């Protein structure tokens, strides 16, 4: 997806988890593992020496926090992007991470599918950013959708979103051979029109589906949807 592999540094105090994430990154052609740090001091030294593109950063480190590391990096003008990993669901950490330019969040425990999705989202972001000679509003909108941290990456669903209903709506797309209208999904899923609209808004916010406008000869254009290609 990218012209050259993106350099990743893992900052994780749990040796077992760090090794597992490291092996996973080494299997991915879009990324190269530059090193593993188990505390703030090791991470700071490696970042200064290697200038990684991306940090896979745990919030809780034995000497100082991952948030403190981010503050230091930003104060020094070090531009490494960050996927923040934490067991915390505290809003103040999320808010400060946003202010410090975190690309995305993963909340423990998460599986490798969630890690894969987040890494691919980052690779797509970097590829689109670097391959476009001229910035326009459509490109900027797409980049912001990719960059925005999503609680869904960590099994935390937005208010009013039920996991079983979400999977039901998604299954309609998986078996579809054409673009689907809201009415198509209502019929296939067997839920109300208002429910489908609510879940479609959620899937659009999460950048999981594409929306298209189909223009007829009269009347307003009809919206149609499909699952994004992986």
VEXFILUM-372510 format. One record per atom (N, C-alpha, C): residue in three letters; x, y, z. Coordinates in steps of 0.02 Angstrom, whole numbers, plus 50000, padded with zeros to 5 digits. Each point is the difference from the previous one (the first is absolute). Last residue first. Example, Ala and Ser with C-alpha at 12.3 -4.5 7.8 and 13.67 -1.06 7.14 Angstrom:
# VEXFILUM-372510
Ser506424988850354/Ser500425005950003/Ser499615005550037/Ala500154971449996/Ala499555005950000/Ala500455006050000/
END
This chain:
# VEXFILUM-372510
Unk494234980450082/Unk500584999550044/Unk500644999549960/Unk497525012149945/Unk500454994649982/Unk500615000250044/Unk497515009050073/Unk500645002049971/Unk500434993949985/Unk497294999349994/Unk500554999350047/Unk500655002149966/Unk497675011149921/Unk500364993749995/Unk500564999950051/Unk497535014749913/Unk500584998750043/Unk500334993449982/Unk498185022249914/Unk500154993050000/Unk500674998850035/Unk497905020349957/Unk500644997950030/Unk500064992449998/Unk498625017749833/Unk499934994750049/Unk500694997950025/Unk498945024649896/Unk500434994249989/Unk499934995050057/Unk497905015749935/Unk500645000550034/Unk500434993949985/Unk498095007249819/Unk500054999050072/Unk500725000650026/Unk499654991949747/Unk499625004950040/Unk500124998550074/Unk501214988049839/Unk499765005249954/Unk499615005350038/Unk501894987050136/Unk499494997849953/Unk499785005849956/Unk502334993250155/Unk499535005149975/Unk499514996949950/Unk501604992150220/Unk499774997849934/Unk499455004849977/Unk502194999650186/Unk499365003049981/Unk499834997749929/Unk501574988750213/Unk499955002549932/Unk499315003149989/Unk501894990750207/Unk499335002549982/Unk500025003049930/Unk501504980750161/Unk499995005649952/Unk499275001849985/Unk501214988050232/Unk499614999349939/Unk500085006149957/Unk501184998150204/Unk499944992949985/Unk499584998749937/Unk500705020350148/Unk500344998949935/Unk499994992749980/Unk498935011650193/Unk500564995550012/Unk500394998349936/Unk498055013449992/Unk500475003450045/Unk500634995950011/Unk498254990149878/Unk500325005449961/Unk500515003850043/Unk498694983650105/Unk500484996849955/Unk500355005149956/Unk498265007850142/Unk500574997650039/Unk500544997049955/Unk497985006449903/Unk500375006050021/Unk500624997950039/Unk498534983049943/Unk500365002349940/Unk500405006350017/Unk498574991450164/Unk500604995849993/Unk500405002049938/Unk497955011050041/Unk500455001350056/Unk500664996249992/Unk498244995949847/Unk500305006649989/Unk500515001750054/Unk498744980250024/Unk500494999449946/Unk500345006749988/Unk498254999850155/Unk500584996350025/Unk500544999549947/Unk497935009249939/Unk500375004750042/Unk500624996750030/Unk498504986749874/Unk500365004749957/Unk500425004950041/Unk499474975750106/Unk499645006049978/Unk500445004549957/Unk500424973349998/Unk499965005050053/Unk499685006349971/Unk500744979049884/Unk499394999150039/Unk499955004650059/Unk501694996149814/Unk500174999350071/Unk499384998850043/Unk499815003449761/Unk500454994450012/Unk500134998750074/Unk498655018749930/Unk499684993749982/Unk500444994050018/Unk500885021650031/Unk499434999050046/Unk499674993349987/Unk501665007049852/Unk500294997650063/Unk499464998850052/Unk499375009449792/Unk500264993249990/Unk500254997150066/Unk499335022549998/Unk499424995549999/Unk500234992749990/Unk501605017249987/Unk499774999350069/Unk499434995050004/Unk501544995849795/Unk499665005950026/Unk499814998750073/Unk502114988949847/Unk499374999250038/Unk499715006850020/Unk501724988049794/Unk499915005250051/Unk499324999250033/Unk500894977549903/Unk499925006749972/Unk499965005050058/Unk500164976750036/Unk500375000149936/Unk499965006949968/Unk499864989450271/Unk499695003949946/Unk500444999849938/Unk500414990750226/Unk499674995449953/Unk499695003649940/Unk501145011750178/Unk500454994549983/Unk499714995349947/Unk498765018350099/Unk500485002149949/Unk500434994249976/Unk498494996450176/Unk499615001649940/Unk500465002049943/Unk500854996550219/Unk499914993849962/Unk499605001149937/Unk500325017750157/Unk500604998649960/Unk499924993849957/Unk498305005450155/Unk500015004949946/Unk500594998749953/Unk499894986950194/Unk499444998349955/Unk499995004749940/Unk501525004350173/Unk500224994349960/Unk499464997849951/Unk499455017050152/Unk500515002449953/Unk500244994449955/Unk498554994850176/Unk499645003449945/Unk500495002549948/Unk500914990550193/Unk499654994949961/Unk499635003149941/Unk501115014550154/Unk500484996049961/Unk499644994949956/Unk498955024050070/Unk500054993350029/Unk500424995649955/Unk499595027750048/Unk500244995049952/Unk500104993350036/Unk499375020950108/Unk499464998149955/Unk500194994949948/Unk501965013850100/Unk499354999650033/Unk499464998549949/Unk502424991749936/Unk499685006350015/Unk499324998950033/Unk501974981750026/Unk499545002549950/Unk499665006450024/Unk502324984550041/Unk499585004750035/Unk499555003349948/Unk501794983949956/Unk499394996750022/Unk499545004850038/Unk502025006849889/Unk500154996750063/Unk499394996750031/Unk500025012949797/Unk500594995849992/Unk500154996050062/Unk498285016749991/Unk499794993449976/Unk500594995449989/Unk500185023250062/Unk499934995450056/Unk499814993149977/Unk501435018549859/Unk499354996850004/Unk499984995350060/Unk501495022849884/Unk499974994250044/Unk499294997550009/Unk500915013249778/Unk499625001050061/Unk500004993750043/Unk501015002149775/Unk500415001750058/Unk499615000150066/Unk499014995749781/Unk500484994850016/Unk500355001450066/Unk498545016249913/Unk499614994150019/Unk500464994350020/Unk500985019549915/Unk499755001150068/Unk499574994150024/Unk500815000149777/Unk500554999250047/Unk499765000850072/Unk498465004049827/Unk500174992950004/Unk500554998750050/Unk499435022449953/Unk499454996650036/Unk500154992650009/Unk501495012649869/Unk500065001750071/Unk499464996650041/Unk499904998049767/Unk500564996150027/Unk500075001350074/Unk498405012749889/Unk499804992950001/Unk500554995750030/Unk500445023149964/Unk499554998850056/Unk499794992750005/Unk502395005049895/Unk499345002949987/Unk499544997950057/Unk502845000949920/Unk499494998750051/Unk499345003349979/Unk502164990049850/Unk499635006050019/Unk499444998250048/Unk501544983649921/Unk500405006049987/Unk499665006350024/Unk499854973750089/Unk499615005349968/Unk500415006349993/Unk500734979650109/Unk499954998849928/Unk499625005649964/Unk500384998450243/Unk500645001049965/Unk499944999449924/Unk498094996750147/Unk500305006550016/Unk500625001449958/Unk498894979049987/Unk499615005249968/Unk500315006950011/Unk501004981650107/Unk500054999249928/Unk499635005649964/Unk499864998550236/Unk500665002449978/Unk500074999649924/Unk498004991550094/Unk500065007250014/Unk500665002749974/Unk499664976949994/Unk499605003249949/Unk500045007650007/Unk501024987050166/Unk500374999349937/Unk499635003549943/Unk498924998950209/Unk500565004650002/Unk500404999749934/Unk498254984950027/Unk499725006849996/Unk500565005249999/Unk500574977850038/Unk499835001049930/Unk499705006949989/Unk500484993550221/Unk500625000949962/Unk499855001349926/Unk498184995050140/Unk500285006650018/Unk500645001349961/Unk498964978949978/Unk499575005249971/Unk500295007050012/Unk501094981450101/Unk500075000049927/Unk499605005649969/Unk499734996150230/Unk500655002949986/Unk500125000649925/Unk498094989050068/Unk499935007150013/Unk500675003649989/Unk499974976849980/Unk499605002849946/Unk499925007650009/Unk501074986650166/Unk500445002049945/Unk499615002849941/Unk498915002550245/Unk500294994549962/Unk500405002649941/Unk499505010750258/Unk499785000249931/Unk500344994249963/Unk499405010150273/Unk500334995349954/Unk499725000849929/Unk500645019950073/Unk500104993050019/Unk499374997450035/Unk500155020049814/Unk499914998950071/Unk500034992650015/Unk500865018849804/Unk499804993050011/Unk499974998950075/Unk500035022849815/Unk500044996750064/Unk499844992649994/Unk501045021649828/Unk499454995650018/Unk500134996950068/Unk501305018749911/Unk499664997849939/Unk499394995750016/Unk501095020450152/Unk499994992749993/Unk499604998149938/Unk500635023050098/Unk500034997549930/Unk500034992549992/Unk499745015450199/Unk500704998649982/Unk500074996749931/Unk497875005150097/Unk500365006449995/Unk500724999049978/Unk498694980950040/Unk499765003649941/Unk500375006649991/Unk500444987650194/Unk500274996749942/Unk499795003549935/Unk499045007150201/Unk500695002449993/Unk500344996849940/Unk497824992850049/Unk500005007049981/Unk500705002749991/Unk499714977950081/Unk499795000549930/Unk500045007249976/Unk500404996150225/Unk500564997449960/Unk499835000549926/Unk498345006050155/Unk500535005149999/Unk500604997649959/Unk498084985850039/Unk499905005049947/Unk500575005149998/Unk500144973750079/Unk499915006650028/Unk499985005349945/Unk500324975050006/Unk499445002949962/Unk499875007250024/Unk502244981250002/Unk499595005150031/Unk499445002349953/Unk501844984949956/Unk499464996350033/Unk499515005050031/Unk501665003949776/Unk499895000950071/Unk499454995550025/Unk501605010349776/Unk499724993850027/Unk499935000850075/Unk500305016249760/Unk500054999550073/Unk499654993750024/Unk501295009549772/Unk499404996150018/Unk500074998650074/Unk501265019849839/Unk499924995650058/Unk499324996449999/Unk502125014949845/Unk499304998750013/Unk499934994650054/Unk502115017749965/Unk499774993049995/Unk499264999450016/Unk501585020549988/Unk499344999049970/Unk499744992849997/Unk501555018650156/Unk500104993449969/Unk499334997549974/Unk500605021250126/Unk499855000149929/Unk500124993449965/Unk500145006450240/Unk500635000049962/Unk499895000149925/Unk498184998850152/Unk500365006050020/Unk500655000849962/Unk498714980449971/Unk499685005749967/Unk500365006550018/Unk500734980050104/Unk500124999749928/Unk499715006149964/Unk499574997450232/Unk500705001549987/Unk500155000349926/Unk497864993050068/Unk500105007250014/Unk500715002149984/Unk499504977149986/Unk499715003849945/Unk500095007550010/Unk500654985950175/Unk500454999249943/Unk499755004049940/Unk498624998850187/Unk500575004350013/Unk500514999649943/Unk498194985449993/Unk499775006849987/Unk500575005050012/Unk500364977450054/Unk500025001149928/Unk499775007049981/Unk501024996650248/Unk499444997749958/Unk500125001349926/Unk501934993650185/Unk499575005849987/Unk499464997849951/Unk501294982950105/Unk500355005850025/Unk499595006549992/Unk499204977749930/Unk500224999650069/Unk500345006250027/Unk497955000249818/Unk500694997749999/Unk500285000350071/Unk497545002749854/Unk500284998750066/Unk500694996749994/Unk498765006149802/Unk499955005850046/Unk500394998750064/Unk500644989349757/Unk499604998650059/Unk500005006150045/Unk500464998249725/Unk500205002550066/Unk499504998250054/Unk501064998049744/Unk499474996050029/Unk500115000650075/Unk500845016749792/Unk500104997050065/Unk499384995950018/Unk501195009649754/Unk499424998350042/Unk500224997050066/Unk501575008049835/Unk499395003149974/Unk499424999350049/Unk502635000750082/Unk499484995749971/Unk499425004049973/Unk502525004850081/Unk499475004149969/Unk499464995749968/Unk502174994550127/Unk499724996749942/Unk499475004049962/Unk501275006750205/Unk500494996849956/Unk499714997449935/Unk498665010550172/Unk500525004849979/Unk500484997049950/Unk498404986050097/Unk499675004849956/Unk500505005149974/Unk500734984450161/Unk499894996849935/Unk499675004849951/Unk500325007250224/Unk500654999049968/Unk499914997149929/Unk498085002350135/Unk500265006649981/Unk500664999449963/Unk499034980350092/Unk499625002649943/Unk500285006649976/Unk500904990250195/Unk500194996349940/Unk499665002849939/Unk499375009450205/Unk500705001649984/Unk500234996449937/Unk497814995450089/Unk500065006749972/Unk500715001549976/Unk499364974250005/Unk499885005550046/Unk500125006749965/Unk500274978849892/Unk499574997750055/Unk499885005450052/Unk500584996749715/Unk500205003250063/Unk499514997950054/Unk500874991849735/Unk499514999450055/Unk500295003350062/Unk500385001749707/Unk500224998350067/Unk499434999550049/Unk499875002849756/Unk500665003050013/Unk500264998450070/Unk498234988949805/Unk500105001150072/Unk500715002650011/Unk498325002649780/Unk500614996850023/Unk500105001850074/Unk497844999049797/Unk500335002650059/Unk500664996350012/Unk498404995049825/Unk499955007250001/Unk500405003150057/Unk499754976049964/Unk500455003049952/Unk499995007750000/Unk499564981550201/Unk499625004649958/Unk500475003849954/Unk500654984550177/Unk499654996149948/Unk499655004549949/Unk501105008750195/Unk500514997449955/Unk499694995949943/Unk498635008350176/Unk500225005449956/Unk500504997549949/Unk499314985050166/Unk499445001549955/Unk500205005449950/Unk501494994150172/Unk499974994749949/Unk499455001549950/Unk500165014650183/Unk500585000649957/Unk499994994849944/Unk498374999250170/Unk499875005549954/Unk500585000949951/Unk500304984150168/Unk499454997949957/Unk499845005449948/Unk501605004650168/Unk500264995249951/Unk499454997949951/Unk499375014050178/Unk500455003649954/Unk500274995349946/Unk498724990950176/Unk499585003749953/Unk500435003749948/Unk501154988950172/Unk499644995149959/Unk499585003549947/Unk501155013050164/Unk500464997149951/Unk499634995249953/Unk499105022250128/Unk499894992750005/Unk500414996649944/Unk499945023750014/Unk500384997350057/Unk499914992550009/Unk499995017149777/Unk499554995750038/Unk500404996750057/Unk500185014449758/Unk500165002050069/Unk499494996650045/Unk501024998149729/Unk499534997850051/Unk500245002250068/Unk500385009149734/Unk500314998650064/Unk499464998050050/Unk500315001549711/Unk499594999650060/Unk500434998550061/Unk500005009149722/Unk500414997950056/Unk499615000550065/Unk499254995349732/Unk499975004950053/Unk500354997350063/Unk500484993549730/Unk499704998050064/Unk500035005650052/Unk499805006549743/Unk500524996750040/Unk499714998450068/Unk498515007749840/Unk500574999249955/Unk500594996750035/Unk497464994350073/Unk500445005650003/Unk500604998749956/Unk498364983550006/Unk499595006050000/Unk500435006350000/
END
